[in-house]
Amino acid sequence: MDKNEIIYDVVIVGAGVLGCALALQLSQLGKQVALVDAFAAALQPSEPERVIALSEGSARYLQTLGVWQSLAGHGTGHIERIHVCEPPQSVASQAETRKAGTVDMQHTEINADALGYVVESRFVLQVLHAALRDKVDTFCPARCLSMQRDADGATTVQLDADGAVSQLRCQLVVGADGTNSQVRRLAGIQTRGWDHNRVAIVASLTAEKEHGGVAYECFRAEGPLALLPLADGRFSLVWSVAPQRAMQLMKLDAAAFMQALEADMGMDVMQQTGAWQAVGKRASFPLELRVAQSFAQAGIALIGNAAHTIHPVAGQGMNLGLRDVAVLVDVLQQTWAQGAWHCSMVAETYAERRRLDTLAVLGFTEGVLAAFAASCLRLPWLRGQALRGLQATPSLKQVLLQQASGLAQLQGGK
């Protein structure tokens, strides 16, 4: 062993929400943790605000870490009702006049304070960083140069921090470093997936009426359009459009942009929100599906977008990642795993336990996108019938609510 090496139980590459949550939970268990990131933490305000949707299940997980109360103190938008509707285009395309299909889901139907919460990611990072203070060693900014697995199974991670090279030796390296994961690349793990050929436009909006804790999701052929309630009464917009249209919308002035948005949302939603009064700065990013061919191998585990980058429809990405964290820690705590974090059995167990949950979320998101993008003549009628049938069948809606809120995964042992 090199005398210049620093010894840890785990090295986590990626100090975003998921990397910090994992570091906090492992440090609470008395483990020696190194947290590495190539960039400084995004703790300052941004425009538009970077927001994440946390399910009720994720909120309960953060409570177990002891950070939820502090996060709630920053202000959270409570999703008390979700209104799902058909796109106005699909209704207008029918030869006959018919009522659009809609589904309303209430937090009272699952006996919870909310179906979910909308928070600024910087606030989540702030409370996690405060909780981590003096508990882990942080290397930031630092770039991961290489990973070398030793004969005894330990891994040495070489870092470059402004020209200063460090050697970190550990039982387990966790890649929490996003879609373009350096850990995944160095491990030689390939991905599968595709570009959706869609762009998400995000912005914050002020409406004529108070949102009342209601989130709206309009499924359109071009892609979903979501409005999430913010703590200050505004909405956070995620609008999926084709690339060419995205360029046009980004160039519009505020008034023309809000007019185009009203047309896409349709009267069903606009009657509930009232007219748009103001829109903040806009940003856009491409949408894609990327799934690692393996979520783990001996001495390495991937979490969050490093393992699976999914479409933001239904806001499941961060919640899926937090379940990665919870399951990984649970596996590491097993009696048979003690002192063997570098072994293939730990990796295989984690990967297997995350397989079904991940496939279920991917199947749901991609299935919904495909169903509303398809151009079959009868499909709009079938979609409307399905939505109305779901609204009229409490037992089916309860299943969907349990999944969307993250409570089903908690009850199923994560």
C-alpha positions, 0 to 999 in steps of 0.5 A, a space after each residue: 500500500 502506498 503511504 500517500 494513500 488515504 483509506 476509506 470505506 467508500 468513495 462517492 463520486 458525485 456530490 449532488 443530492 443523491 451522492 450527499 444523501 448516501 454519504 450522510 447515511 453511511 457517515 451516520 453508520 460510522 463509515 469513513 466516506 470520501 465525497 468527490 465532485 468535479 464542480 462546486 456545489 450549486 447552492 446559490 439561487 438560479 433563474 429559472 429555479 432548479 426544482 425537483 419533485 419528491 414523492 411522499 416516500 422520498 420525503 419519509 426517507 429524508 425524514 429518516 436522515 434527519 434533514 426533512 424538517 430543515 428542508 421544509 423550513 425553506 419552503 416546499 410546494 405541496 402537491 395535494 392533487 394531480 390533475 391528468 388530462 388529454 391534450 386538446 389536440 387529440 380531442 379536436 382531431 375526432 370527427 365526433 364531439 366528446 368529453 376529454 378524459 381526465 383523472 384527478 388524484 387526491 392526497 387524501 386517497 392515500 392518507 398522506 399529507 401530500 402526494 409529493 413535494 416540489 423543492 428547489 434542489 439548492 435547498 436540498 443540497 444546503 441542508 445535506 451539506 449542513 448535515 455532512 459538515 465534519 462527517 465526511 472528507 470532501 474533495 471538490 472540485 476534483 476530477 477522477 482520473 483512474 480507478 485501479 482494483 488491487 489483488 485484494 479487491 480494494 480499489 484505488 481512485 486517483 484524483 486531480 484537484 487543480 494539479 494536486 494528485 490524491 490516491 483514495 483507497 476503498 472497498 467500494 466506489 459509488 458513481 453518483 456522477 450523472 448521465 455522463 458518469 466518469 465512474 461508469 466509463 472508467 468501469 467499462 460499463 456500457 449504456 443502452 437507450 435513445 434520444 427522444 428527439 424532444 427538448 424540455 423547456 423549463 420556467 417559473 410562471 405566475 397564474 391569475 389564480 392560486 394553484 391550491 396545491 394542484 399539479 397538472 399533467 397534460 399528455 400531448 402527442 409532442 410530449 407531456 406538459 407539466 405544471 408543478 406548484 411552488 411554495 410561493 404560489 407560482 408554478 414550475 413548468 416542464 414543457 416537452 416539445 420538438 427541437 425546432 419548436 423549442 427554438 421558436 418558443 425560446 425566442 418568443 417574448 413573454 406574452 407570445 410564449 404564454 399565449 402559446 402555452 395556453 393553447 397547448 394546455 387547453 381550456 380544461 386547465 386554463 379555467 382552473 389556473 386562470 390566465 398567465 400573468 408572468 413568466 420567468 427566465 426560460 431554459 431548455 435541455 434535451 430529453 433522453 433515455 440512458 440505462 447502464 447495462 449493469 448497475 454494479 460490478 465488484 467494488 463499484 455501484 451506480 446510482 441515480 442518472 449514472 445508472 438510469 437517465 429517464 424522461 421527466 414525465 411524472 417526475 420519477 427520476 430523483 425518487 428512483 435515485 433515492 430508492 437506489 441509495 436506500 437499497 444500496 445502504 440496506 445491502 451494505 448493512 447486511 451481516 453477510 456483506 460486512 467487510 466484503 463491500 468489494 465482493 461481486 455478491 454485494 454488487 449482484 445483490 444491489 443490481 438485482 434488487 434495483 432491477 424490477 423497480 427500475 424496469 417498472 418506472 421505465 416501462 411506465 414512462 416510456 409506455 405513456 410517451 408511446 401511447 400519446 405519441 402514436 397516431 392510430 386513428 382510434 387511439 385518442 378515443 381509447 386513451 380517453 376511455 382509459 382515463 375515464 375508466 381509471 377515474 371511475 375505478 378507485 381500486 385501480 387509481 389506488 394502485 397508481 397512487 401508491 406507485 406515484 407517491 413512492 409508498 408502494 416501494 416502501 411497503 415492498 421493502 424498497 
